[in-house]
Amino acid sequence: MKLELVIATTNNNKTKEYSQMSDDILFSNASDYKISLKDVLENGKDYHENAYLKARYLKDKIDRIVIADDSGLEIEALPNILGIHTARYLENLSYKERSNKILELLKDKDNRTAYFKCTICLILKDNTTYYFDGVCKGHISYSYEGNNGFGYDPIFICDGYDKTMASLDDDTKNMISHRGLAFKKLKQFLIANGYLKDVI
């Protein structure tokens, strides 16, 4: 029987991404349990606090092992715009419109250095809590490219690559992405503590 991790999200794209990372874990999300997350206030001072707020809210409603992640895009030339506020930046617009706004703000900037950061919060059944971080360094592209991914993937190019995250195949993206790197640490923890067998 597979280990189930319930993700504190209603974003099916995010759930699909996690499912692609590990076929020996059953991923479900808040929607599968008919739980709304609209009342969760992501007002933490950093990624850890925001991830915890979401995970704690879900854990208080179901007796399951839960995870939540908080992630953001940090752009060196545009400090204080995104970061922990990434999901709420111009939230009335589509991500394509938001991405094009970022490209417009950077049009006269030589420094396009950026990185994605993700923190996964894990709360076990006994309420012990753990955090796993992942960082993907890179830069902002000059145009919106690719349709495999979501969020700001179409304007982010990871170090060592020449195309956007949204132009990469799923396996490559999940290997190098901020969420993929954080999840790798989470999975190693689950194996080390007997929740999963080491099938690597």
Secondary structure, 3 states (H helix, E strand, C coil): CCEEEEECCCCHHHHHHHHHHCCCEEEEEHHHHCCCCCCCCCCCCCHHHHHHHHHHHHHCCCCCCEEEEEEEEEECCCCCCCHHHHHHCCCCCCHHHHHHHHHHHCCCCCCCEEEEEEEEEEECCCCCEEEEEEEEEEEECCCCCCCCCCCCHHHEEECCCCCCHHHCCHHHHHHHCHHHHHHHHHHHHHHHCCCCCCCC
